[in-house]
Amino acid sequence: MKLLPLALSGNAVFSSISGVLLATLSRSIAAIFEASSPIPFLLVGVGLLFFAYTIWIEIKPQRPGKVMAIIIQDLLWVLASIVILIIRPFHISEIGYAIIAWIAGCVLLFAILQAWGWWKKPKLEA
């Protein structure tokens, strides 16, 4: 399998699993984060499921604008995570911040692999 569809598939699986876990276990995850409400976790989970869907439908056609949008969204996630880790605006546990950092690292890896795969992809379409 070529790098781009492999990276997109990995991102889709990771986002799907994360979205399902956040949406279905939002109370338990909020407890791990020592957060006062599970609602933000539920909302992020639902958003991730939509994002995962957009990746799943793009694995085969790999349209330039759509793939670039996926890469940009991944990079924005990483940037937002870095800001959260630096500013620490939420009253959550250190484990919560560590989880945010770990997930940001995974998402950054997907963005890099997708960008590299896109760059290496033969450009046959105009």
Wavefront OBJ file of the C-alpha trace (Angstrom):
o trace
v 0.000 0.000 0.000
v 1.235 3.483 -0.823
v 2.079 5.901 1.990
v -0.815 8.358 1.518
v -3.688 5.847 1.708
v -1.901 4.060 4.551
v -1.494 7.317 6.522
v -5.096 8.340 5.803
v -6.316 4.889 6.885
v -4.307 5.069 10.112
v -5.664 8.530 10.841
v -9.224 7.374 10.108
v -8.888 4.377 12.443
v -7.274 6.456 15.210
v -9.895 9.214 14.888
v -12.753 6.683 14.779
v -11.582 4.846 17.889
v -10.905 8.107 19.725
v -14.304 9.487 18.733
v -16.173 6.367 19.830
v -14.329 6.255 23.153
v -14.885 9.944 23.852
v -18.544 9.813 22.844
v -19.426 6.632 24.728
v -17.150 6.928 27.762
v -17.250 10.703 28.240
v -18.064 10.414 31.959
v -15.193 8.011 32.644
v -12.758 10.082 30.592
v -13.889 13.256 32.366
v -13.101 11.474 35.651
v -9.586 10.591 34.446
v -9.071 14.229 33.446
v -10.634 15.332 36.758
v -12.907 17.569 34.686
v -16.163 18.940 36.065
v -18.273 17.975 33.039
v -18.282 15.162 30.481
v -19.957 17.358 27.839
v -16.746 18.673 26.205
v -15.497 15.094 25.826
v -18.796 14.018 24.282
v -18.718 16.949 21.836
v -15.102 16.332 20.842
v -15.952 12.655 20.352
v -18.848 13.447 18.015
v -16.652 15.933 16.137
v -13.931 13.324 15.768
v -16.428 10.835 14.371
v -17.419 13.354 11.707
v -13.732 14.079 10.980
v -13.029 10.340 10.729
v -15.898 9.995 8.254
v -14.375 12.707 6.048
v -11.083 10.806 6.078
v -12.689 7.426 5.319
v -14.403 8.805 2.213
v -11.147 10.384 0.996
v -8.842 7.334 1.230
v -9.591 6.193 -2.326
v -10.142 9.368 -4.385
v -7.446 11.435 -2.612
v -8.698 14.735 -4.022
v -6.065 17.461 -3.557
v -8.219 19.980 -1.699
v -9.784 17.374 0.576
v -6.476 15.729 1.520
v -4.938 19.140 2.174
v -7.929 20.035 4.381
v -7.358 16.861 6.414
v -3.661 17.687 6.842
v -4.462 21.284 7.838
v -7.070 20.138 10.372
v -4.528 17.745 11.882
v -1.971 20.550 12.148
v -4.556 22.863 13.722
v -5.332 20.131 16.285
v -1.622 19.914 17.116
v -1.293 23.710 17.348
v -4.343 23.959 19.630
v -2.930 21.149 21.783
v 0.407 22.965 22.103
v -1.382 26.148 23.158
v -3.403 24.181 25.722
v -0.244 22.519 27.049
v 1.566 25.846 27.385
v -1.266 27.991 28.759
v -3.057 25.228 30.703
v -6.410 27.019 30.633
v -8.395 24.075 31.982
v -8.483 22.705 35.506
v -7.641 19.104 34.598
v -5.253 16.483 35.909
v -1.620 16.094 34.923
v -2.632 12.772 33.383
v -5.146 14.711 31.275
v -2.437 17.047 30.023
v -0.168 14.062 29.331
v -2.934 12.432 27.286
v -3.385 15.658 25.311
v 0.369 15.690 24.586
v 0.407 12.026 23.537
v -2.563 12.451 21.212
v -1.021 15.598 19.712
v 2.129 13.587 18.968
v 0.093 10.903 17.196
v -1.851 13.477 15.193
v 1.387 15.245 14.225
v 2.789 11.941 12.984
v -0.319 11.394 10.843
v -0.044 14.932 9.430
v 3.624 14.406 8.548
v 3.010 10.999 6.962
v 0.010 12.292 5.007
v 1.950 15.340 3.786
v 4.929 13.194 2.829
v 2.668 10.696 1.071
v 0.917 13.524 -0.760
v 4.205 15.079 -1.801
v 5.503 11.706 -3.081
v 2.240 10.890 -4.887
v 2.520 11.042 -8.685
v 0.644 14.104 -9.891
v -1.352 12.832 -12.868
v -4.404 15.018 -12.428
v -4.336 18.636 -13.523
l 1 2 3 4 5 6 7 8 9 10 11 12 13 14 15 16 17 18 19 20 21 22 23 24 25 26 27 28 29 30 31 32 33 34 35 36 37 38 39 40 41 42 43 44 45 46 47 48 49 50 51 52 53 54 55 56 57 58 59 60 61 62 63 64 65 66 67 68 69 70 71 72 73 74 75 76 77 78 79 80 81 82 83 84 85 86 87 88 89 90 91 92 93 94 95 96 97 98 99 100 101 102 103 104 105 106 107 108 109 110 111 112 113 114 115 116 117 118 119 120 121 122 123 124 125 126
